[in-house]
Structures are given as C-alpha cells and as structure tokens.
Amino acid sequence: MPSLAGADPLGAGQFVVLVLLVAAAAACCVYLVRKHQASDGGLPDAVFWDGFAGLAVVGPAVLLPSLVSPWAGLILTAVAGTTAAASYRWTPGLLRWQEAGRAARDAAAVDAAAARRHREVLARWRRYELDPAFCIDFPAMSDPTRPETAAFLKAMKAADHVRGGVGPGAGDGSGYSAAVERLERSLAAAERAAGAGHISAELHNSTEGAR
C-alpha cells in the first residue's frame, strides 16, 4: 500500500478521518432509508433523498481518495459496504427499541394523567365523608345500600386494584385510565342520585379552569 504517513498526498490522519466519515455516512444513510421504509406509506420521497444524500457524501469520499491511492479507495469502499451491511442488519432492532421507548413514555404519560384524575375523584368523594355539612346535605353519598353509591364504591375498589397492580388491566396504562374513567362516571351518577349533581358540575368546572 502506498505510504499514508507523509510522502503520499493522502496522510494517515486524513485517511482515518475519511474512514470515519464514510462509515458514519453509510450507517446513517441505511438507517434513515430503512426508518422511512418502515413508516406509514413508505415515504418514497424521503427514502430517495436519504439515499441521494448518503451517496453524495460517500461517493466523493471514496472516489477522490482513489485518485490518490487505489488501495485507499478499495479500503474505503470496503468500509462503506461493511458499515452499510451492518446498519441494514441492526437497524430493525434499533427501530424496535426506539418504538418500545416511545410506547413506554406514552404509557407513563397516560398513567400519570390517570393518577391525577384518580386523586381528584377521591378528593371529591372525601368531602362527602369528612365535611359535616356535606354529610348532612347528602347522606345518600355515604349509604352503600343505594345502587349508585354501591357502584361507585365498587369502581373505586377496582381502580385502586389496577393502580396497585393486582386487578384486571394492572400494568397497562390504558387499563388504569379506563378504570379511572369508570370511577369518574360512577361518582357523577352517585352525586346526581343523591341530589349533588350541581356540586359535581361546580367542582368539574373549577378543575377545568385550574388546568
């Protein structure tokens, strides 16, 4: 191989930089192409421009050094091909890992929102249990023999179980959110049956305004 250390116009440092550039460009090009191929509709325009951009970087980075040193051109070609093949092989796994991360973040956000709503429902319910005026005005809210109140207590227990990881839907953010939604509906129904519907509406409006 011609000297890359000083006598040859292509120095060792330049060659190392070219190797890194070619490897990075080839890997990124294949990754982006496969990512857009896997997206909805395949995004053909994006696939084309990703491939074109990759070739625009890799092509000159391989061809120009070949004019100075054919051996350097062969090595850079091998680096580009090997890196592209490795990227082609590993990109699907990387995309699945990224998708799993996004799904986990989305589930955490759903779970956090459901937990906030859950706390709000429990705070509303405690007013009927702890506030003497509410206890006197709406005794039905503390009467488990009433169907609506019994349904609320059952929904409250179910939501607590899902949140604690012991009920149906445990570990599933959407399952917890659905349980909290049922809890909200059952509390509203119990309040209407007890004549406290206006209290529910006022609390709901104040909560929405605070958000």
C-alpha positions in Angstrom: 0.0 0.0 0.0 1.5 3.5 -0.8 2.7 5.4 2.2 0.0 7.2 4.0 2.3 8.8 6.6 3.9 11.7 4.7 5.2 11.0 1.2 1.8 10.3 -0.2 -0.6 13.3 -0.5 -3.1 11.3 1.5 -1.8 11.4 5.1 -2.6 8.9 7.8 -4.7 11.4 9.7 -6.7 12.3 6.6 -7.3 8.6 5.9 -8.6 8.0 9.4 -11.0 10.9 9.1 -12.2 9.6 5.7 -12.8 6.1 7.2 -14.9 7.6 10.0 -16.8 9.9 7.6 -17.6 7.1 5.2 -18.6 4.7 8.0 -20.9 7.3 9.6 -22.4 8.4 6.3 -23.1 4.8 5.2 -24.6 3.8 8.5 -26.8 6.9 8.8 -28.0 6.6 5.2 -29.1 3.0 5.6 -30.7 3.8 9.0 -32.7 6.7 7.6 -33.8 4.7 4.5 -35.0 1.8 6.5 -36.7 4.0 9.0 -38.7 5.8 6.3 -39.4 2.5 4.6 -40.9 1.2 7.8 -43.1 4.3 8.3 -46.6 4.6 7.1 -46.8 4.7 3.3 -43.0 4.1 3.0 -42.4 7.8 2.4 -40.8 7.3 -1.0 -39.6 10.9 -1.4 -37.8 10.7 2.0 -36.3 7.3 1.0 -35.0 8.8 -2.2 -33.5 11.9 -0.7 -31.9 9.9 2.2 -30.3 7.6 -0.3 -29.2 10.5 -2.5 -27.7 12.4 0.5 -25.8 9.3 1.5 -24.4 8.8 -1.9 -23.5 12.4 -2.2 -21.3 12.0 0.9 -19.9 8.5 0.4 -19.3 8.8 -3.3 -16.8 11.7 -3.3 -15.3 10.4 0.0 -14.4 7.1 -1.8 -13.7 8.2 -5.3 -11.5 11.2 -4.7 -9.0 9.3 -2.5 -9.0 6.6 -5.1 -7.3 9.0 -7.5 -4.5 9.5 -5.0 -4.2 5.9 -3.8 -6.2 3.0 -5.3 -5.6 1.0 -2.1 -7.2 3.7 -0.1 -10.2 3.7 -2.4 -10.5 -0.1 -2.0 -10.3 0.1 1.8 -12.9 3.0 1.9 -15.2 1.0 -0.4 -14.9 -2.0 1.9 -15.6 0.2 4.9 -18.7 1.7 3.3 -20.1 -1.7 2.2 -19.4 -3.4 5.6 -20.9 -0.5 7.5 -24.0 -0.3 5.3 -24.5 -4.1 5.7 -24.1 -3.9 9.4 -26.5 -1.0 9.6 -29.0 -2.8 7.4 -28.9 -5.8 9.8 -29.1 -3.9 13.0 -31.5 -1.0 12.1 -34.7 -3.1 12.6 -33.7 -3.9 16.2 -32.8 -0.3 16.8 -36.1 0.9 15.5 -38.0 -1.6 17.6 -36.0 -0.4 20.7 -36.9 3.2 19.9 -40.6 2.3 19.4 -40.6 0.5 22.7 -39.1 3.5 24.4 -41.8 5.8 22.8 -44.5 3.4 23.9 -43.2 3.3 27.4 -43.1 7.1 27.6 -46.6 7.4 26.2 -47.9 4.8 28.7 -46.2 6.7 31.6 -47.9 9.9 30.5 -51.3 8.2 30.3 -50.7 6.6 33.7 -49.7 9.9 35.2 -52.8 11.7 33.8 -55.0 8.9 35.2 -53.3 9.1 38.6 -54.1 12.8 38.7 -57.7 12.3 37.8 -57.9 9.5 40.3 -56.7 11.8 43.1 -59.3 14.4 42.0 -62.1 11.9 42.3 -61.0 10.7 45.7 -60.8 14.3 46.9 -64.4 14.9 45.7 -65.5 11.8 47.5 -63.8 12.6 50.8 -65.8 15.8 51.0 -69.0 13.7 51.4 -67.3 11.6 54.1 -65.4 14.3 56.1 -67.3 17.6 55.6 -70.1 17.7 58.2 -72.2 20.0 56.0 -71.9 17.6 53.1 -72.7 14.6 55.3 -75.9 16.3 56.4 -77.0 17.6 53.0 -76.2 14.4 51.0 -76.4 11.4 53.3 -77.0 9.1 50.3 -73.4 9.5 49.3 -72.4 7.6 52.4 -75.1 4.9 52.1 -73.7 1.8 50.5 -77.1 0.3 50.2 -78.0 2.8 47.4 -77.2 1.3 44.0 -75.4 4.3 42.7 -73.2 4.7 45.8 -72.5 0.9 45.8 -71.5 1.1 42.1 -69.1 4.0 42.9 -67.5 2.1 45.8 -67.1 -0.9 43.6 -65.5 1.2 40.8 -63.2 2.9 43.4 -62.0 -0.5 44.7 -61.4 -1.6 41.1 -59.4 1.5 40.3 -57.3 1.1 43.4 -56.6 -2.6 42.5 -55.5 -1.6 39.0 -53.3 1.1 40.3 -51.8 -1.3 42.8 -51.1 -3.9 40.1 -53.4 -6.6 41.4 -56.5 -6.2 39.2 -57.5 -6.7 35.6 -55.6 -4.3 33.4 -52.8 -3.9 36.0 -49.6 -2.8 34.5 -51.4 -1.3 31.5 -51.7 2.5 31.5 -54.8 2.4 29.3 -56.4 -0.1 31.6 -55.8 2.2 34.6 -57.1 5.1 32.6 -60.3 3.2 31.7 -60.8 2.2 35.4 -60.5 5.9 36.4 -62.9 6.9 33.7 -65.5 4.4 35.1 -64.8 5.8 38.6 -65.5 9.3 37.4 -68.7 8.3 35.7 -69.9 6.3 38.8 -69.2 9.2 41.1 -71.1 11.6 38.9 -74.0 9.2 38.8 -74.0 8.8 42.6 -73.9 12.6 43.0 -76.9 13.0 40.7 -78.8 10.3 42.5 -78.0 12.0 45.8 -79.0 15.4 44.6 -75.5 16.7 44.5 -75.2 17.0 40.7 -74.7 20.7 40.9 -71.7 20.2 43.3 -70.2 17.8 40.8 -70.6 20.3 38.0 -69.1 23.2 40.0 -66.1 21.1 41.0 -65.6 19.9 37.4 -65.7 23.5 36.1 -63.3 24.7 38.8 -60.9 21.8 38.0 -61.0 22.6 34.3 -60.4 26.2 34.9 -57.3 25.4 37.0 -55.9 23.4 34.2 
